[in-house]
Amino acid sequence: MHPAAAQLLAAFDTNKVTPGILGFLVFAALGAGTWWILKAMNRSLRRVDFVEAPEPGQAPGQAPGQVPGQAPGEAPEPKL
């Protein structure tokens, strides 16, 4: 073994291991990928125009859970 390599190995502490530049690059790539996918998902979800279909037996202009004949915003009568 080369004397300089032997000297470096003797000074190397096996209890102190760091991820180094490769670990940083992998972490940065994961962060950039996460940012990109969230941005793309947000852009796609803004394009969605979702209109909920009325439940069966409900009038087309009636809000979900609204009793027929009840004014919008009016509280339903409590059932006893």
RAKA-V931852 format. One record per residue. N is the residue number from 0. RES is the residue in three letters. SS is DSSP state (@ for helix, = for strand, . for the rest). OMEGA is omega in whole degrees, 0 to 359 (NA if undefined). D_FIRST is the distance of its C-alpha to the first C-alpha in Angstrom with 2 decimals. Layout:
n=<N | N>
res=<RES | RES>
ss=<SS | SS>
omega=<OMEGA | OMEGA>
d_first=<D_FIRST | D_FIRST>
//
This chain:
n=<0 | 1 | 2 | 3 | 4 | 5 | 6 | 7 | 8 | 9 | 10 | 11 | 12 | 13 | 14 | 15 | 16 | 17 | 18 | 19 | 20 | 21 | 22 | 23 | 24 | 25 | 26 | 27 | 28 | 29 | 30 | 31 | 32 | 33 | 34 | 35 | 36 | 37 | 38 | 39 | 40 | 41 | 42 | 43 | 44 | 45 | 46 | 47 | 48 | 49 | 50 | 51 | 52 | 53 | 54 | 55 | 56 | 57 | 58 | 59 | 60 | 61 | 62 | 63 | 64 | 65 | 66 | 67 | 68 | 69 | 70 | 71 | 72 | 73 | 74 | 75 | 76 | 77 | 78 | 79>
res=<MET | HIS | PRO | ALA | ALA | ALA | GLN | LEU | LEU | ALA | ALA | PHE | ASP | THR | ASN | LYS | VAL | THR | PRO | GLY | ILE | LEU | GLY | PHE | LEU | VAL | PHE | ALA | ALA | LEU | GLY | ALA | GLY | THR | TRP | TRP | ILE | LEU | LYS | ALA | MET | ASN | ARG | SER | LEU | ARG | ARG | VAL | ASP | PHE | VAL | GLU | ALA | PRO | GLU | PRO | GLY | GLN | ALA | PRO | GLY | GLN | ALA | PRO | GLY | GLN | VAL | PRO | GLY | GLN | ALA | PRO | GLY | GLU | ALA | PRO | GLU | PRO | LYS | LEU>
ss=<. | . | @ | @ | @ | @ | @ | @ | @ | @ | @ | . | . | . | . | . | . | . | . | @ | @ | @ | @ | @ | @ | @ | @ | @ | @ | @ | @ | @ | @ | @ | @ | @ | @ | @ | @ | @ | @ | @ | @ | @ | @ | @ | . | . | . | . | . | . | . | . | . | . | . | . | . | . | . | . | . | . | . | . | . | . | . | . | . | . | . | . | . | . | . | . | . | .>
omega=<180 | 182 | 180 | 178 | 179 | 179 | 178 | 180 | 179 | 180 | 182 | 180 | 182 | 178 | 181 | 180 | 180 | 181 | 177 | 184 | 179 | 178 | 178 | 181 | 178 | 179 | 178 | 179 | 177 | 178 | 179 | 179 | 178 | 178 | 182 | 183 | 177 | 178 | 179 | 179 | 179 | 179 | 180 | 182 | 177 | 180 | 184 | 176 | 187 | 174 | 183 | 178 | 179 | 178 | 179 | 179 | 181 | 179 | 183 | 182 | 185 | 179 | 178 | 180 | 180 | 179 | 178 | 181 | 181 | 179 | 178 | 180 | 180 | 180 | 178 | 177 | 180 | 178 | 179 | NA>
d_first=<0.00 | 3.77 | 6.36 | 8.52 | 6.85 | 6.62 | 10.11 | 11.33 | 10.61 | 12.36 | 15.18 | 15.55 | 18.79 | 19.16 | 22.93 | 23.20 | 22.71 | 24.76 | 25.97 | 24.99 | 26.56 | 26.71 | 28.72 | 30.98 | 31.64 | 32.52 | 34.79 | 36.43 | 37.05 | 38.67 | 40.82 | 41.92 | 42.72 | 44.75 | 46.65 | 47.41 | 48.67 | 50.87 | 52.32 | 53.07 | 54.65 | 56.78 | 57.96 | 58.89 | 60.70 | 62.78 | 64.19 | 65.50 | 69.24 | 69.94 | 73.56 | 74.12 | 76.65 | 79.63 | 79.82 | 82.33 | 85.85 | 85.08 | 86.81 | 84.66 | 85.09 | 84.73 | 81.70 | 79.68 | 81.26 | 84.47 | 87.71 | 90.13 | 92.79 | 90.67 | 90.15 | 86.56 | 85.20 | 87.90 | 86.73 | 87.63 | 90.20 | 88.73 | 89.37 | 90.96>
//
